[in-house]
């Protein structure tokens, strides 16, 4: 009684701590697939891995949301856009909002940055003109600007850039970057982008609140201006939608599984007390698992929360094995002692499997492992300390569940063959598992893992096609030990992809060399300007301006990337360690880009989707090795306890269950990905429980009770895990399908491998 009281206090404290963590937002819910990828070790000390570069790029993209407004009247559209800008700016979490033509505030910073280097910065057209002996065109353009009402001549300009080369450089830079924050007219409608920059901490409930307010503002705008249409895109919208879907799945799965298990227990005992006891065990497992996650993680992934709902199908197994033990003349302690051996071995093997799961390089699987280990330990303690306090209720021999079980046992008894033949089958199952794992193809494309809202996908495509914004976040990575060599390579690559941009295969590109030309390019520009422009035309321009014009100093300092960081924050995202990045927008033909880059040894195209998918493929290979290691440990332990031959038969049950899950999932079209591979750890853990329970409790009358308990465990597990197959999130659905198939196979093999040759059932009929 004292132990039960202490354990109850522990559960209350854990529940209070968990509620406090969630209510105070100390623990957030995350649904971003990018967060599933572990921080990878750098492949070399001088650079970063591709996956880290992808992380940085997608994290930056994740701070941007785009709203595209459309109207038939431009004046009304601009007025409505200004109103929306004001309302969105007031939302907590918004950093700033930009409309077309409102970047003028940065002009002075840009002029102050580039002004001293004006003679070294040439647009492509000006460089071509000077190289082809057409410098007089630039001189005439300068005169036209001089007498223009909108002339940009200032005292500083006269000193630094008398031929007005810098404005042309900036115009050329804007052209290189492709379509941007501009107003577009198509099919008699005006389209205007409203670009929102978010604060960096927008996740969990904060992101949900921000999206809810955006949706409310959009709804109000549509209601007040029926002619106005608004579509939106941004990672925050997809992440919030994924989280909402996952939450809905959690509630549905937990509710249906709980009701199903309640009906099953009710039809077995015809008493509410066993159901209450089972709920206590399940609740203690869920509480302990959630407490462990909130204690160790500031952010819990939504899929881990969905998976946590399946604890109903695991922890209840322990309660069922206790509840089916008849009381007779023994006390509650003797009832627990009757299942102690099987329960302890089952817990040990499950913990071993989940420890292997915890070694996964992704935080998601680590969270699932910690949740499961803490939950199962809590369920074991609750069975030991709390269930003995409940009045015992016998299994009703005339209950529907018992009748179904007895008939199944009679039918399956016909399949029991000699021990030697079963040993041969066990060997075949074990041998077939690694061969099948090798032959079954893997599908690690991350696009198949999430459930994308069709409306959001359509909106993203519309914005990309109309404005050239959003779209593919692919980039070109340029490696090299020397910064200037990378800049020179970037300039050559820029030139190589220009035809693709002209053909529309790339909508835009942004390179570090666009903002900061290489020193070699700056030196060549300076010589062109001095020899072909200043020497022949500076005296004439000086006469017109009535000022002296100084010839550019060939020894003056050059512009380097470190000088540009403050005025142009974009530059900092285009360089990291020994790598530079050319960001591409709207890549429609990756093959053409890769072909153009073939001559460059240190430049390659990086697709975030392909990079992350390749990373998960590596994880899947690792998962196979880890799973094989766990199976070998299980074989070793089984051989020690039961002897080699019986150990092989017992070990073949979870191994064969994994084989069935792999084959069945493939036949049903399940993608065998890293996550479904890791789900087979659960098949191993639960399958090992089944065979160990039957092996430890196969004597006399206890054998029949153990068989019934395992059958009830199968029903509860299939209810919990099988329901995952109905989830709208493809990843969760695949995991549920694989586990459900594996558990049915584990139940059959556990019975078949442990059954005596002459099997007698409680109905008196024999093999």
CORBEL-V881042 format. One line per field, one symbol per residue. ss: DSSP state (H for helix, E for strand, C for the rest). burial: + if it has 16 or more other ideal C-beta (glycine too) atoms within 10 Angstrom, else -. A space follows every 50 residues. Layout:
ss->???
burial->???
//
This chain:
ss->CHHHHHHHHHHHHHHHHHHHHHHCCCCEEECCHHHHCCCCCCCCCCCCCH HHHHHHHHHHHHCEEEEEEEECCHHHHHHHHHHHHHHHHCCCCEEEEEEC CCCHHHHHHHHHHHHHHHHHCCCHHHHHHHHCCCHHHHHHHHHHHHCCCC CCCCHHHHHHCCCCHHHHHHHHHHHHCCCCCCCEEECCEEEEEEEEEECC CCCHHHHHHHHHHHHHHHHHHHHHCCCCEEEEECHHHHHHHHHHHHHHHH HHHHHHHHHHHHHHHHHHHCCHHHHHHHHHHHHHHHHHHHHHHHHHCCEE EHHHHHHHCCHHHHHHHHHHHHHCCCCCCCCHHHHHHHHHHHHHHHHHHH HHHHHHHHCCCCHHHHHHHHHHHHHHHHHHHHHHHCHHHCCCCCCCCCCH HHHHHHHHHHHHHCCCCCHHHHHHHHHHHHHHHHHHHHHCCCCCCHHHCC CCCHHHHHHHHHHHHHHCCCCCCCEEEEECCCHHHHHHHHHHHHHHHHHH HHCCCCCEEEEHHHHCCCHHHHHHHHHHHHHHHHHHHHHHHHHHHCCCCC CCCCCCCCCCHHHHCCCCHHHHHHEECCEEEEEEECCCCHHHHHHHHCCC CCEEEECHHHHHHHHHHHHHHHHHHHHHHHHHHHHHHHHHHHCHHHHHHH HHHHHHHHHHHHHHHHHCCCCCCHHHHHHHHHHHHHHHHHHHHHHHCCCH HHHHHHHHHHHHHHHHHHHHHHHHCCCCCHHHHHHHHHHHHHHHHHHHHH HHHHCCCCCECCCCCEC
burial->---+--++-++--++--+--++----++++++++++++--------++++ +++++-++---++++++++++-----++-++--++-++--+-++--++++ ---------++-++-+++++++++-++-++----+--++-++--+----- --+---+--+++++++++++-++--+++-++-++----++++++++-+-- -+++-+++-++-++--++--+---+--++++++++++++++++++++-++ --++--++-++--++--++----++-++++++++++++++++++--+--+ +++++++++++++++++++++++++------+--++-++--++-+++-++ ++++-+++-+++++++++++++++++++++++++++++-+-++-+----- ++--++-+++-++--+-----++-++--++--+---+----+++-+--++ +-+--+--++-+++-+++++++++++++++--+-+++++++-++-++--+ +---+++++++++++++++-++-+++-+++-+++--++--+-------+- -+-----++-+-++--++-++--++--++++++++++--+-++--++--- -++-++++-++++-+++-++-+++-++--++--++-+++--+---+++++ ++++++++++++-+++---+++++++++++++++++++++++++++++-- -++++++++++++++++++++++++-+-++++++++++++++++++++++ +++++---+-++----+
//
